[in-house]
Amino acid sequence: MNSSGTNGLKIAKILAFIVMLGGVIVVIGWILGVPLIKSIMPQWVAMKFSTAISFFLSGLILY
């Protein structure tokens, strides 16, 4: 595989990890009951628990 293909794979893995990490952080927020961790901004609607699990699993599949 050429270097641009390798770089693309690295970028995809990094982005998949970020998606997984985001899902895990929100799940932790739900488990601990911390509203600030459930949403990006305090005034925004919180991410649902099932959506956070879906983010984690999507990132896992992409990785």
N, CA, C and O atoms as a Tripos MOL2 file, in Angstrom:
@<TRIPOS>MOLECULE
protein
  252   251    63     0     0
PROTEIN
NO_CHARGES

@<TRIPOS>ATOM
      1 N           0.8480   -1.1750    0.0000 N.3       1 MET1
      2 CA          0.0000    0.0000    0.0000 C.3       1 MET1
      3 C           0.8940    1.2380    0.0000 C.2       1 MET1
      4 O           1.9350    1.2560    0.6570 O.2       1 MET1
      5 N           0.4930    2.2610   -0.7270 N.am      2 ASN2
      6 CA          1.3060    3.4680   -0.7830 C.3       2 ASN2
      7 C           1.1250    4.3150    0.4700 C.2       2 ASN2
      8 O           0.2880    4.0220    1.3240 O.2       2 ASN2
      9 N           1.9320    5.3730    0.5620 N.am      3 SER3
     10 CA          1.9100    6.1780    1.7860 C.3       3 SER3
     11 C           0.5990    6.9390    1.9670 C.2       3 SER3
     12 O           0.1750    7.1570    3.1020 O.2       3 SER3
     13 N          -0.0580    7.3520    0.8700 N.am      4 SER4
     14 CA         -1.3230    8.0730    1.0300 C.3       4 SER4
     15 C          -2.4080    7.1330    1.5440 C.2       4 SER4
     16 O          -3.2780    7.5640    2.3010 O.2       4 SER4
     17 N          -2.3790    5.8750    1.1570 N.am      5 GLY5
     18 CA         -3.3230    4.8960    1.6840 C.3       5 GLY5
     19 C          -3.0870    4.6280    3.1520 C.2       5 GLY5
     20 O          -4.0330    4.4700    3.9230 O.2       5 GLY5
     21 N          -1.8340    4.5780    3.5380 N.am      6 THR6
     22 CA         -1.4870    4.3610    4.9370 C.3       6 THR6
     23 C          -1.9170    5.5600    5.7820 C.2       6 THR6
     24 O          -2.4240    5.3970    6.8920 O.2       6 THR6
     25 N          -1.7080    6.7670    5.2450 N.am      7 ASN7
     26 CA         -2.1200    7.9700    5.9720 C.3       7 ASN7
     27 C          -3.6330    8.0190    6.1190 C.2       7 ASN7
     28 O          -4.1430    8.4150    7.1670 O.2       7 ASN7
     29 N          -4.3550    7.6190    5.0720 N.am      8 GLY8
     30 CA         -5.8120    7.5980    5.1420 C.3       8 GLY8
     31 C          -6.3050    6.6190    6.1950 C.2       8 GLY8
     32 O          -7.2660    6.9000    6.9120 O.2       8 GLY8
     33 N          -5.6490    5.4750    6.2870 N.am      9 LEU9
     34 CA         -6.0230    4.4770    7.2900 C.3       9 LEU9
     35 C          -5.7600    4.9980    8.7010 C.2       9 LEU9
     36 O          -6.5610    4.7710    9.6090 O.2       9 LEU9
     37 N          -4.6430    5.6940    8.8840 N.am     10 LYS10
     38 CA         -4.3270    6.2680   10.1990 C.3      10 LYS10
     39 C          -5.3640    7.3150   10.5890 C.2      10 LYS10
     40 O          -5.8130    7.3510   11.7350 O.2      10 LYS10
     41 N          -5.7430    8.1590    9.6460 N.am     11 ILE11
     42 CA         -6.7410    9.1930    9.9180 C.3      11 ILE11
     43 C          -8.0790    8.5540   10.2720 C.2      11 ILE11
     44 O          -8.7570    9.0010   11.1970 O.2      11 ILE11
     45 N          -8.4580    7.5160    9.5420 N.am     12 ALA12
     46 CA         -9.7250    6.8250    9.8180 C.3      12 ALA12
     47 C          -9.7160    6.2100   11.2150 C.2      12 ALA12
     48 O         -10.7220    6.2630   11.9230 O.2      12 ALA12
     49 N          -8.5970    5.6340   11.6110 N.am     13 LYS13
     50 CA         -8.5040    5.0340   12.9440 C.3      13 LYS13
     51 C          -8.5520    6.0940   14.0380 C.2      13 LYS13
     52 O          -9.1630    5.8800   15.0850 O.2      13 LYS13
     53 N          -7.9150    7.2260   13.8020 N.am     14 ILE14
     54 CA         -7.9420    8.3100   14.7800 C.3      14 ILE14
     55 C          -9.3670    8.8340   14.9390 C.2      14 ILE14
     56 O          -9.8290    9.0410   16.0610 O.2      14 ILE14
     57 N         -10.0620    9.0470   13.8300 N.am     15 LEU15
     58 CA        -11.4360    9.5370   13.8910 C.3      15 LEU15
     59 C         -12.3660    8.5170   14.5430 C.2      15 LEU15
     60 O         -13.2610    8.8900   15.3010 O.2      15 LEU15
     61 N         -12.1620    7.2360   14.2540 N.am     16 ALA16
     62 CA        -12.9730    6.1960   14.9000 C.3      16 ALA16
     63 C         -12.7410    6.2000   16.4050 C.2      16 ALA16
     64 O         -13.6810    6.0310   17.1810 O.2      16 ALA16
     65 N         -11.5020    6.3910   16.8130 N.am     17 PHE17
     66 CA        -11.1900    6.4430   18.2420 C.3      17 PHE17
     67 C         -11.8560    7.6490   18.9030 C.2      17 PHE17
     68 O         -12.3460    7.5490   20.0280 O.2      17 PHE17
     69 N         -11.8740    8.7940   18.2040 N.am     18 ILE18
     70 CA        -12.5170    9.9890   18.7500 C.3      18 ILE18
     71 C         -14.0130    9.7570   18.9340 C.2      18 ILE18
     72 O         -14.5890   10.1740   19.9390 O.2      18 ILE18
     73 N         -14.6470    9.0900   17.9610 N.am     19 VAL19
     74 CA        -16.0770    8.7820   18.0620 C.3      19 VAL19
     75 C         -16.3280    7.8480   19.2450 C.2      19 VAL19
     76 O         -17.2660    8.0580   20.0140 O.2      19 VAL19
     77 N         -15.4900    6.8160   19.3900 N.am     20 MET20
     78 CA        -15.6300    5.8950   20.5260 C.3      20 MET20
     79 C         -15.4490    6.6320   21.8430 C.2      20 MET20
     80 O         -16.2200    6.4310   22.7810 O.2      20 MET20
     81 N         -14.4450    7.4730   21.9160 N.am     21 LEU21
     82 CA        -14.1650    8.2120   23.1400 C.3      21 LEU21
     83 C         -15.3270    9.1290   23.5100 C.2      21 LEU21
     84 O         -15.7020    9.2270   24.6780 O.2      21 LEU21
     85 N         -15.8920    9.7960   22.5120 N.am     22 GLY22
     86 CA        -17.0490   10.6470   22.7690 C.3      22 GLY22
     87 C         -18.2130    9.8580   23.3390 C.2      22 GLY22
     88 O         -18.8730   10.3030   24.2780 O.2      22 GLY22
     89 N         -18.4640    8.6840   22.7700 N.am     23 GLY23
     90 CA        -19.5350    7.8350   23.2800 C.3      23 GLY23
     91 C         -19.2860    7.3780   24.6940 C.2      23 GLY23
     92 O         -20.2000    7.3740   25.5180 O.2      23 GLY23
     93 N         -18.0640    6.9960   24.9860 N.am     24 VAL24
     94 CA        -17.7160    6.5290   26.3340 C.3      24 VAL24
     95 C         -17.8600    7.6620   27.3500 C.2      24 VAL24
     96 O         -18.3560    7.4450   28.4560 O.2      24 VAL24
     97 N         -17.4350    8.8510   26.9840 N.am     25 ILE25
     98 CA        -17.5320    9.9880   27.9060 C.3      25 ILE25
     99 C         -18.9870   10.2810   28.2400 C.2      25 ILE25
    100 O         -19.3170   10.5340   29.3990 O.2      25 ILE25
    101 N         -19.8620   10.2500   27.2360 N.am     26 VAL26
    102 CA        -21.2780   10.5170   27.4880 C.3      26 VAL26
    103 C         -21.9010    9.4040   28.3310 C.2      26 VAL26
    104 O         -22.7180    9.6810   29.2090 O.2      26 VAL26
    105 N         -21.5290    8.1530   28.0750 N.am     27 VAL27
    106 CA        -22.0380    7.0400   28.8910 C.3      27 VAL27
    107 C         -21.6080    7.2250   30.3470 C.2      27 VAL27
    108 O         -22.4050    7.0170   31.2610 O.2      27 VAL27
    109 N         -20.3690    7.6100   30.5580 N.am     28 ILE28
    110 CA        -19.8950    7.8710   31.9240 C.3      28 ILE28
    111 C         -20.6980    9.0070   32.5540 C.2      28 ILE28
    112 O         -21.0410    8.9490   33.7350 O.2      28 ILE28
    113 N         -20.9960   10.0350   31.7670 N.am     29 GLY29
    114 CA        -21.8210   11.1290   32.2620 C.3      29 GLY29
    115 C         -23.1980   10.6590   32.6870 C.2      29 GLY29
    116 O         -23.7250   11.1140   33.7030 O.2      29 GLY29
    117 N         -23.7890    9.7480   31.9160 N.am     30 TRP30
    118 CA        -25.1030    9.2020   32.2870 C.3      30 TRP30
    119 C         -25.0130    8.3480   33.5480 C.2      30 TRP30
    120 O         -25.8640    8.4480   34.4320 O.2      30 TRP30
    121 N         -23.9900    7.5170   33.6310 N.am     31 ILE31
    122 CA        -23.8510    6.6290   34.7930 C.3      31 ILE31
    123 C         -23.6140    7.4280   36.0720 C.2      31 ILE31
    124 O         -24.1850    7.1190   37.1180 O.2      31 ILE31
    125 N         -22.7710    8.4550   35.9860 N.am     32 LEU32
    126 CA        -22.4520    9.2570   37.1670 C.3      32 LEU32
    127 C         -23.4560   10.3830   37.4070 C.2      32 LEU32
    128 O         -23.4310   11.0250   38.4570 O.2      32 LEU32
    129 N         -24.3300   10.6200   36.4450 N.am     33 GLY33
    130 CA        -25.3390   11.6640   36.5970 C.3      33 GLY33
    131 C         -24.7830   13.0780   36.5020 C.2      33 GLY33
    132 O         -25.2350   13.9770   37.2110 O.2      33 GLY33
    133 N         -23.8040   13.2750   35.6280 N.am     34 VAL34
    134 CA        -23.1860   14.5930   35.4490 C.3      34 VAL34
    135 C         -23.7500   15.2360   34.1780 C.2      34 VAL34
    136 O         -23.3860   14.8340   33.0730 O.2      34 VAL34
    137 N         -24.6340   16.2290   34.3240 N.am     35 PRO35
    138 CA        -25.2660   16.8290   33.1410 C.3      35 PRO35
    139 C         -24.2770   17.4890   32.1860 C.2      35 PRO35
    140 O         -24.5020   17.4900   30.9750 O.2      35 PRO35
    141 N         -23.1920   18.0490   32.7060 N.am     36 LEU36
    142 CA        -22.2140   18.7220   31.8620 C.3      36 LEU36
    143 C         -21.5550   17.7570   30.8750 C.2      36 LEU36
    144 O         -21.2200   18.1480   29.7570 O.2      36 LEU36
    145 N         -21.3710   16.5160   31.2760 N.am     37 ILE37
    146 CA        -20.7230   15.5270   30.4100 C.3      37 ILE37
    147 C         -21.7110   14.9460   29.3920 C.2      37 ILE37
    148 O         -21.2910   14.4050   28.3700 O.2      37 ILE37
    149 N         -22.9950   15.0510   29.6560 N.am     38 LYS38
    150 CA        -24.0000   14.4920   28.7510 C.3      38 LYS38
    151 C         -24.2030   15.3240   27.4890 C.2      38 LYS38
    152 O         -24.7290   14.8180   26.4980 O.2      38 LYS38
    153 N         -23.7950   16.5880   27.5100 N.am     39 SER39
    154 CA        -23.9570   17.4440   26.3390 C.3      39 SER39
    155 C         -22.6860   18.2460   26.0960 C.2      39 SER39
    156 O         -21.8700   18.4310   26.9990 O.2      39 SER39
    157 N         -22.5340   18.7140   24.8730 N.am     40 ILE40
    158 CA        -21.3290   19.4690   24.5260 C.3      40 ILE40
    159 C         -21.3390   20.8370   25.2120 C.2      40 ILE40
    160 O         -20.3330   21.2770   25.7680 O.2      40 ILE40
    161 N         -22.4930   21.4940   25.1610 N.am     41 MET41
    162 CA        -22.6660   22.7960   25.8050 C.3      41 MET41
    163 C         -23.7740   22.6640   26.8440 C.2      41 MET41
    164 O         -24.7490   21.9520   26.6020 O.2      41 MET41
    165 N         -23.6560   23.3250   27.9860 N.am     42 PRO42
    166 CA        -24.6620   23.1700   29.0450 C.3      42 PRO42
    167 C         -26.0890   23.5130   28.6030 C.2      42 PRO42
    168 O         -27.0390   22.8940   29.0840 O.2      42 PRO42
    169 N         -26.2580   24.4720   27.7090 N.am     43 GLN43
    170 CA        -27.6030   24.8650   27.2920 C.3      43 GLN43
    171 C         -28.1680   23.9670   26.1880 C.2      43 GLN43
    172 O         -29.3460   24.0880   25.8490 O.2      43 GLN43
    173 N         -27.3800   23.0980   25.6380 N.am     44 TRP44
    174 CA        -27.8370   22.1960   24.5790 C.3      44 TRP44
    175 C         -28.5170   20.9660   25.1750 C.2      44 TRP44
    176 O         -28.3620   20.6610   26.3570 O.2      44 TRP44
    177 N         -29.2620   20.2780   24.3420 N.am     45 VAL45
    178 CA        -29.9410   19.0540   24.7660 C.3      45 VAL45
    179 C         -28.8940   17.9540   24.9870 C.2      45 VAL45
    180 O         -27.9340   17.8380   24.2250 O.2      45 VAL45
    181 N         -29.0910   17.1590   26.0250 N.am     46 ALA46
    182 CA        -28.1560   16.0700   26.3370 C.3      46 ALA46
    183 C         -28.2970   14.9360   25.3240 C.2      46 ALA46
    184 O         -29.3850   14.6670   24.8150 O.2      46 ALA46
    185 N         -27.1750   14.2790   25.0430 N.am     47 MET47
    186 CA        -27.1990   13.1040   24.1720 C.3      47 MET47
    187 C         -27.8470   11.9570   24.9340 C.2      47 MET47
    188 O         -27.5630   11.7590   26.1150 O.2      47 MET47
    189 N         -28.6960   11.2170   24.2860 N.am     48 LYS48
    190 CA        -29.3500   10.0720   24.9200 C.3      48 LYS48
    191 C         -28.3340    8.9530   25.1520 C.2      48 LYS48
    192 O         -27.3250    8.8480   24.4550 O.2      48 LYS48
    193 N         -28.6290    8.1310   26.1450 N.am     49 PHE49
    194 CA        -27.7430    7.0160   26.4900 C.3      49 PHE49
    195 C         -27.5800    6.0590   25.3110 C.2      49 PHE49
    196 O         -26.4700    5.6190   25.0150 O.2      49 PHE49
    197 N         -28.6810    5.7410   24.6430 N.am     50 SER50
    198 CA        -28.6160    4.8030   23.5180 C.3      50 SER50
    199 C         -27.8020    5.3740   22.3500 C.2      50 SER50
    200 O         -27.1310    4.6280   21.6370 O.2      50 SER50
    201 N         -27.8610    6.6810   22.1590 N.am     51 THR51
    202 CA        -27.0610    7.3170   21.1110 C.3      51 THR51
    203 C         -25.5780    7.2340   21.4460 C.2      51 THR51
    204 O         -24.7510    7.0070   20.5630 O.2      51 THR51
    205 N         -25.2430    7.4160   22.7170 N.am     52 ALA52
    206 CA        -23.8480    7.3140   23.1410 C.3      52 ALA52
    207 C         -23.3160    5.8970   22.9310 C.2      52 ALA52
    208 O         -22.1770    5.7150   22.5020 O.2      52 ALA52
    209 N         -24.1390    4.9000   23.2310 N.am     53 ILE53
    210 CA        -23.7430    3.5040   22.9800 C.3      53 ILE53
    211 C         -23.5460    3.2840   21.4790 C.2      53 ILE53
    212 O         -22.6140    2.5960   21.0630 O.2      53 ILE53
    213 N         -24.4280    3.8710   20.6720 N.am     54 SER54
    214 CA        -24.3150    3.7360   19.2160 C.3      54 SER54
    215 C         -23.0380    4.3960   18.7030 C.2      54 SER54
    216 O         -22.3870    3.8640   17.8040 O.2      54 SER54
    217 N         -22.6710    5.5470   19.2620 N.am     55 PHE55
    218 CA        -21.4160    6.1930   18.8770 C.3      55 PHE55
    219 C         -20.2410    5.2730   19.1920 C.2      55 PHE55
    220 O         -19.3510    5.0870   18.3620 O.2      55 PHE55
    221 N         -20.2420    4.7000   20.3880 N.am     56 PHE56
    222 CA        -19.1520    3.8030   20.7710 C.3      56 PHE56
    223 C         -19.0600    2.6070   19.8300 C.2      56 PHE56
    224 O         -17.9780    2.2680   19.3530 O.2      56 PHE56
    225 N         -20.1810    1.9790   19.5710 N.am     57 LEU57
    226 CA        -20.1680    0.7970   18.6990 C.3      57 LEU57
    227 C         -19.8030    1.1420   17.2640 C.2      57 LEU57
    228 O         -19.1200    0.3650   16.5970 O.2      57 LEU57
    229 N         -20.2470    2.2930   16.7820 N.am     58 SER58
    230 CA        -19.8840    2.7330   15.4300 C.3      58 SER58
    231 C         -18.3840    2.9460   15.3120 C.2      58 SER58
    232 O         -17.7550    2.5250   14.3410 O.2      58 SER58
    233 N         -17.8250    3.6020   16.3120 N.am     59 GLY59
    234 CA        -16.3780    3.8060   16.3130 C.3      59 GLY59
    235 C         -15.6210    2.5030   16.4010 C.2      59 GLY59
    236 O         -14.5760    2.3430   15.7700 O.2      59 GLY59
    237 N         -16.1390    1.5690   17.1800 N.am     60 LEU60
    238 CA        -15.5090    0.2520   17.3100 C.3      60 LEU60
    239 C         -15.5150   -0.4930   15.9800 C.2      60 LEU60
    240 O         -14.5210   -1.1150   15.6050 O.2      60 LEU60
    241 N         -16.6350   -0.4270   15.2710 N.am     61 ILE61
    242 CA        -16.7360   -1.1060   13.9780 C.3      61 ILE61
    243 C         -15.8050   -0.4680   12.9620 C.2      61 ILE61
    244 O         -15.1750   -1.1700   12.1710 O.2      61 ILE61
    245 N         -15.7100    0.8640   12.9760 N.am     62 LEU62
    246 CA        -14.8460    1.5650   12.0330 C.3      62 LEU62
    247 C         -13.3730    1.3570   12.3200 C.2      62 LEU62
    248 O         -12.5480    1.4360   11.4100 O.2      62 LEU62
    249 N         -13.0340    1.0940   13.5620 N.am     63 TYR63
    250 CA        -11.6400    0.9080   13.9380 C.3      63 TYR63
    251 C         -11.1280   -0.3920   13.3810 C.2      63 TYR63
    252 O          -9.9650   -0.7370   13.5880 O.2      63 TYR63
@<TRIPOS>BOND
     1     1     2 1
     2     2     3 1
     3     3     4 2
     4     3     5 am
     5     5     6 1
     6     6     7 1
     7     7     8 2
     8     7     9 am
     9     9    10 1
    10    10    11 1
    11    11    12 2
    12    11    13 am
    13    13    14 1
    14    14    15 1
    15    15    16 2
    16    15    17 am
    17    17    18 1
    18    18    19 1
    19    19    20 2
    20    19    21 am
    21    21    22 1
    22    22    23 1
    23    23    24 2
    24    23    25 am
    25    25    26 1
    26    26    27 1
    27    27    28 2
    28    27    29 am
    29    29    30 1
    30    30    31 1
    31    31    32 2
    32    31    33 am
    33    33    34 1
    34    34    35 1
    35    35    36 2
    36    35    37 am
    37    37    38 1
    38    38    39 1
    39    39    40 2
    40    39    41 am
    41    41    42 1
    42    42    43 1
    43    43    44 2
    44    43    45 am
    45    45    46 1
    46    46    47 1
    47    47    48 2
    48    47    49 am
    49    49    50 1
    50    50    51 1
    51    51    52 2
    52    51    53 am
    53    53    54 1
    54    54    55 1
    55    55    56 2
    56    55    57 am
    57    57    58 1
    58    58    59 1
    59    59    60 2
    60    59    61 am
    61    61    62 1
    62    62    63 1
    63    63    64 2
    64    63    65 am
    65    65    66 1
    66    66    67 1
    67    67    68 2
    68    67    69 am
    69    69    70 1
    70    70    71 1
    71    71    72 2
    72    71    73 am
    73    73    74 1
    74    74    75 1
    75    75    76 2
    76    75    77 am
    77    77    78 1
    78    78    79 1
    79    79    80 2
    80    79    81 am
    81    81    82 1
    82    82    83 1
    83    83    84 2
    84    83    85 am
    85    85    86 1
    86    86    87 1
    87    87    88 2
    88    87    89 am
    89    89    90 1
    90    90    91 1
    91    91    92 2
    92    91    93 am
    93    93    94 1
    94    94    95 1
    95    95    96 2
    96    95    97 am
    97    97    98 1
    98    98    99 1
    99    99   100 2
   100    99   101 am
   101   101   102 1
   102   102   103 1
   103   103   104 2
   104   103   105 am
   105   105   106 1
   106   106   107 1
   107   107   108 2
   108   107   109 am
   109   109   110 1
   110   110   111 1
   111   111   112 2
   112   111   113 am
   113   113   114 1
   114   114   115 1
   115   115   116 2
   116   115   117 am
   117   117   118 1
   118   118   119 1
   119   119   120 2
   120   119   121 am
   121   121   122 1
   122   122   123 1
   123   123   124 2
   124   123   125 am
   125   125   126 1
   126   126   127 1
   127   127   128 2
   128   127   129 am
   129   129   130 1
   130   130   131 1
   131   131   132 2
   132   131   133 am
   133   133   134 1
   134   134   135 1
   135   135   136 2
   136   135   137 am
   137   137   138 1
   138   138   139 1
   139   139   140 2
   140   139   141 am
   141   141   142 1
   142   142   143 1
   143   143   144 2
   144   143   145 am
   145   145   146 1
   146   146   147 1
   147   147   148 2
   148   147   149 am
   149   149   150 1
   150   150   151 1
   151   151   152 2
   152   151   153 am
   153   153   154 1
   154   154   155 1
   155   155   156 2
   156   155   157 am
   157   157   158 1
   158   158   159 1
   159   159   160 2
   160   159   161 am
   161   161   162 1
   162   162   163 1
   163   163   164 2
   164   163   165 am
   165   165   166 1
   166   166   167 1
   167   167   168 2
   168   167   169 am
   169   169   170 1
   170   170   171 1
   171   171   172 2
   172   171   173 am
   173   173   174 1
   174   174   175 1
   175   175   176 2
   176   175   177 am
   177   177   178 1
   178   178   179 1
   179   179   180 2
   180   179   181 am
   181   181   182 1
   182   182   183 1
   183   183   184 2
   184   183   185 am
   185   185   186 1
   186   186   187 1
   187   187   188 2
   188   187   189 am
   189   189   190 1
   190   190   191 1
   191   191   192 2
   192   191   193 am
   193   193   194 1
   194   194   195 1
   195   195   196 2
   196   195   197 am
   197   197   198 1
   198   198   199 1
   199   199   200 2
   200   199   201 am
   201   201   202 1
   202   202   203 1
   203   203   204 2
   204   203   205 am
   205   205   206 1
   206   206   207 1
   207   207   208 2
   208   207   209 am
   209   209   210 1
   210   210   211 1
   211   211   212 2
   212   211   213 am
   213   213   214 1
   214   214   215 1
   215   215   216 2
   216   215   217 am
   217   217   218 1
   218   218   219 1
   219   219   220 2
   220   219   221 am
   221   221   222 1
   222   222   223 1
   223   223   224 2
   224   223   225 am
   225   225   226 1
   226   226   227 1
   227   227   228 2
   228   227   229 am
   229   229   230 1
   230   230   231 1
   231   231   232 2
   232   231   233 am
   233   233   234 1
   234   234   235 1
   235   235   236 2
   236   235   237 am
   237   237   238 1
   238   238   239 1
   239   239   240 2
   240   239   241 am
   241   241   242 1
   242   242   243 1
   243   243   244 2
   244   243   245 am
   245   245   246 1
   246   246   247 1
   247   247   248 2
   248   247   249 am
   249   249   250 1
   250   250   251 1
   251   251   252 2
@<TRIPOS>SUBSTRUCTURE
     1 MET1         2 RESIDUE 1 A MET
     2 ASN2         6 RESIDUE 1 A ASN
     3 SER3        10 RESIDUE 1 A SER
     4 SER4        14 RESIDUE 1 A SER
     5 GLY5        18 RESIDUE 1 A GLY
     6 THR6        22 RESIDUE 1 A THR
     7 ASN7        26 RESIDUE 1 A ASN
     8 GLY8        30 RESIDUE 1 A GLY
     9 LEU9        34 RESIDUE 1 A LEU
    10 LYS10       38 RESIDUE 1 A LYS
    11 ILE11       42 RESIDUE 1 A ILE
    12 ALA12       46 RESIDUE 1 A ALA
    13 LYS13       50 RESIDUE 1 A LYS
    14 ILE14       54 RESIDUE 1 A ILE
    15 LEU15       58 RESIDUE 1 A LEU
    16 ALA16       62 RESIDUE 1 A ALA
    17 PHE17       66 RESIDUE 1 A PHE
    18 ILE18       70 RESIDUE 1 A ILE
    19 VAL19       74 RESIDUE 1 A VAL
    20 MET20       78 RESIDUE 1 A MET
    21 LEU21       82 RESIDUE 1 A LEU
    22 GLY22       86 RESIDUE 1 A GLY
    23 GLY23       90 RESIDUE 1 A GLY
    24 VAL24       94 RESIDUE 1 A VAL
    25 ILE25       98 RESIDUE 1 A ILE
    26 VAL26      102 RESIDUE 1 A VAL
    27 VAL27      106 RESIDUE 1 A VAL
    28 ILE28      110 RESIDUE 1 A ILE
    29 GLY29      114 RESIDUE 1 A GLY
    30 TRP30      118 RESIDUE 1 A TRP
    31 ILE31      122 RESIDUE 1 A ILE
    32 LEU32      126 RESIDUE 1 A LEU
    33 GLY33      130 RESIDUE 1 A GLY
    34 VAL34      134 RESIDUE 1 A VAL
    35 PRO35      138 RESIDUE 1 A PRO
    36 LEU36      142 RESIDUE 1 A LEU
    37 ILE37      146 RESIDUE 1 A ILE
    38 LYS38      150 RESIDUE 1 A LYS
    39 SER39      154 RESIDUE 1 A SER
    40 ILE40      158 RESIDUE 1 A ILE
    41 MET41      162 RESIDUE 1 A MET
    42 PRO42      166 RESIDUE 1 A PRO
    43 GLN43      170 RESIDUE 1 A GLN
    44 TRP44      174 RESIDUE 1 A TRP
    45 VAL45      178 RESIDUE 1 A VAL
    46 ALA46      182 RESIDUE 1 A ALA
    47 MET47      186 RESIDUE 1 A MET
    48 LYS48      190 RESIDUE 1 A LYS
    49 PHE49      194 RESIDUE 1 A PHE
    50 SER50      198 RESIDUE 1 A SER
    51 THR51      202 RESIDUE 1 A THR
    52 ALA52      206 RESIDUE 1 A ALA
    53 ILE53      210 RESIDUE 1 A ILE
    54 SER54      214 RESIDUE 1 A SER
    55 PHE55      218 RESIDUE 1 A PHE
    56 PHE56      222 RESIDUE 1 A PHE
    57 LEU57      226 RESIDUE 1 A LEU
    58 SER58      230 RESIDUE 1 A SER
    59 GLY59      234 RESIDUE 1 A GLY
    60 LEU60      238 RESIDUE 1 A LEU
    61 ILE61      242 RESIDUE 1 A ILE
    62 LEU62      246 RESIDUE 1 A LEU
    63 TYR63      250 RESIDUE 1 A TYR
